[in-house]
């Protein structure tokens, strides 16, 4: 019984606070638009988080203008928080559109979204070094994304 309680507490603690500098990258599974499970790799360099439609559009357009393997080549992940979107809208409109993208979009659920810092009208950029968050910044546009991928 104690083992089960400890496991539950550890699971809850994993999602209790947003990632901060010095924290290890998340180890939980995140599904993409194709329902494929991903775990953020230990050699990741960048995690980009879009928390609303406008920032998702900026990321989508940015990555569509790049090579299809841009995220993989740059060891980066695109995470979209669609947890606030009504499920019918997500299922019948948003996800079908995302399936046309040549790159993966990791879609966080209501619990997983708590692990990521968000700032209104900004894309959260986590820089990862040796499996730990080394910097957190916010960008608003493609020029800001260009500076991330210099």
N, C-alpha and C positions, 0 to 999 in steps of 0.2 A: 504494500500500500504506500509506504514511504517513497518507494522508487517511482511509482506512478505520479504521486504528488510532486516530487522533485522534477520529473519530466515535464509536467504541465507548467510549473513555475518557470522553468527554463525556456519553454516555448513562448510563454507570455512575455517574458523579459526580452526575448528576441525582437518582439514587435513593439515594445513599450515606448521606445524613444527613437527619434530620427537619428540617422548616422551623423557622427561628428568626426572631426579630424582626429586621427589616431585609431579609430574603430576599424575592425576587420570588415572586409566586404561582406555583404549578406550571403548566407549559405542556403537560404530557402529556395525552393523551386518556384519559378515564375513561368506561366504559360505565355506563349506568343499568340499572334492572330490565327495561327494554324492549329492551335491547341497543343503545340509541342512544348514539352517542359524544358526549361533552361535553368542552369545554376551559373551564377556569375563566376567566371573563371578566375583562378588565382593570379594569372598574368595580365588581367585587365588593366588598362591605362585610364579609361574614361567611362563614366556613366552619366548619361544625359537624361534628365527627368522633365517631362512635360506634364503640367498639372491641369491644363485647360485646353480648349479647342484651338485658341489662337497660337499658343506655343507649340502644340502638336502640328499645326499647319506649317509653322516656320521650320520645324525639324523635318517634316515630310518633304517639303519643297527643297530643302537643303540636300537631303540624302538622295532624292530623285535626280538631282543635277549632278550627282557624283557617280563613280563607278559602282556597280551592283555589290561589289565586295568591300566597299569603303569602310563599313563598320568593322568587319572582320580584320581587314588589313591594319586598321588603326587600333585594334583591340578595344573596341568601344561597344557600349550597349545603349540602345534607345529604349527608355522605359516610359510608358504612358499610363497616367492615372485616369482610368475611365470609371473608377468606382462610383462617382457621383452621377454618371449617365444612367438614365432609365434603362433597365435590362432589355426591353423590347427595341429601343432605339439602337442600343449596342448590337444586339443580335441581328436585326434586319437591315440596318443601314451602315453603321460604323465598321463592324467586322468584315462584311463583304467588300467594302472599299479597301480596307487594309490588306486584304488577301491579294490585291493586285500589286502591292508594293514588292519590289525585288529584295527587300531586307526584312529582318525580323523586328517586330515591335513587341517588347515585353509588356504585358498588361497586368498591372497589379490589382489585387482585390482590396476589399475594405480594410483588412488587417495589414496586408503588406504595404499599403500606401503610407502607413504610419512610420515606416522605416526610412522614408525619404523626406528631406527638407524641401519645402516649397515656398516660393515667394510669388505673389500675384503678378501676372503678366511677365514672368521671367522663366527661362529655362534654367534649372538647377544643373550645374556641372560639377560632378565629383571627379577629382583627379586622384588616381590610385597609384600608389607606389609600394611594391612588394606586398600586395594583398591588403594594404591598409589605406584608408582615406587620408590623403596628404594635403588636400585643399578642397574648399567648397567655394564656388563663385556662381554668379548669376549673369546670364546674358539675355539680351532682348531680341537679337536679330542675327542674320546671316553673317554680318561682319564680326560679331562677337563669336560666332561659331568658327569662323575662319581663324581667329586668334587662338582658339582652343586647339585646333589641328595644325598649327604651324610646324 
